[in-house]
Amino acid sequence: MKYKQWLFYSFVTIIILLGIIVSLMYWSDTYSTFHPKRVKFYTEPNTRVSKIEYILENKDKYDSFIFGSSRVSAYNPSNIKNGTYYNMTVSEGIPHEYLLNIRLLLTSGIKIKNMIIALDEFSYKVSFEQHQKQGLTKLHYLSTNTNKVVYFVDNFLRFPLGEDRRHILKKIKRSNEFFITDISTQKQNYLNRKLSEKALNLNTPTHLNSSVFDKHLSYNGFFLNSTIDDIKKIKNICNQSKINCLFFINPIHKTNYQHLDQINFNNFKKELSYITDYYDFSKPHYINNSNQFWYETSHFTLEVGDLILDKIYYNKDPYKYGKYISIQKKGE
């Protein structure tokens, strides 16, 4: 009898502990995967989830989309006049994620007129599988055709990680260390960032000579073939659905460019040219070499984003920035 009681009480204790963990995790929901409408965050939210939720709830609001990494946040959708654009910028975005999200948008009945795909030097170096294991970078369950219950369990039936515990403590303490963002107010968000950028004054000696510009990004993965295959699939979808699709490679800060594996990067660009024409803003240039146009070695300023859009859409190119690469045939 005591043995059965011990088993019963052990089972009940385990259930209670799991219930506490799940409740805390759901209440905290560190990356807002189940509370996508929040605008106040204690840590960076998973915008892969919140942006998809927002678009699916506003299917007729946008007919054009910009896909890319966090660098793409520098591109103002309001500056492009051939459609109503929404910027799908996400932290460390990669082509396979864009592909899955594009498929979801189309199968959900969203009519897409234009699409911009911004690529990076790390586009073929980041693991999609690893992203799916991280709360910040996990895709919406509809994008990956994951059962919602399985998705819920995967998110919350686990021991809280360090970031989760800090998030829970901040909420309990009602900490004021939060930032506010609203994914539905693109125009205002852009204007707020412009004011913030102006206040920073990035042309001071302190910023221009900052040690942050000595640190280069390092990615050890290599997924060139699968990434090229994903880009081919995106291009095919655009052709079949009659979507006007524009590709370009984002600017690369001189420090990162100096540490690039140039052979593989050039192979990536060569394979890209067999699929589509594109603009290349990655090569050394006054803008890429000047710290006044950068926050650090990864993210460039809004001015750079405006210059790129002006060149592509309005033929304004005061800096002679970037190069247009025509589609090639293999063997040429």
Secondary structure, 3 states (H helix, E strand, C coil): CHHHHHHHHHHHHHHHHHHHHHHHHHHHCCCCCCCCCCCEECCCCCHHHHHHHHHHHCCCCCCEEEECCHHHHHCCHHHCCCCCEEECCCCCCCHHHHHHHHHHHHHCCCCCCEEEEEECCCCCCCCHHHHCCCCCCCCCCCCCCCCHHHHHHHHHCCCCCHHHHHHHHHHHHCCCCCEECCCCCHHHHHHHHHHHHHHHCCCCHHHHCCHHHHCCCCCCCCCHHHHHHHHHHHHHHHHHCCCEEEEEECCCCHHHHHCCCHHHHHHHHHHHHCCCCEEECCCCCHHHHCHHHECCCCCECHHHHHHHHHHHHHCCCCCCCCEEECCCCCCC
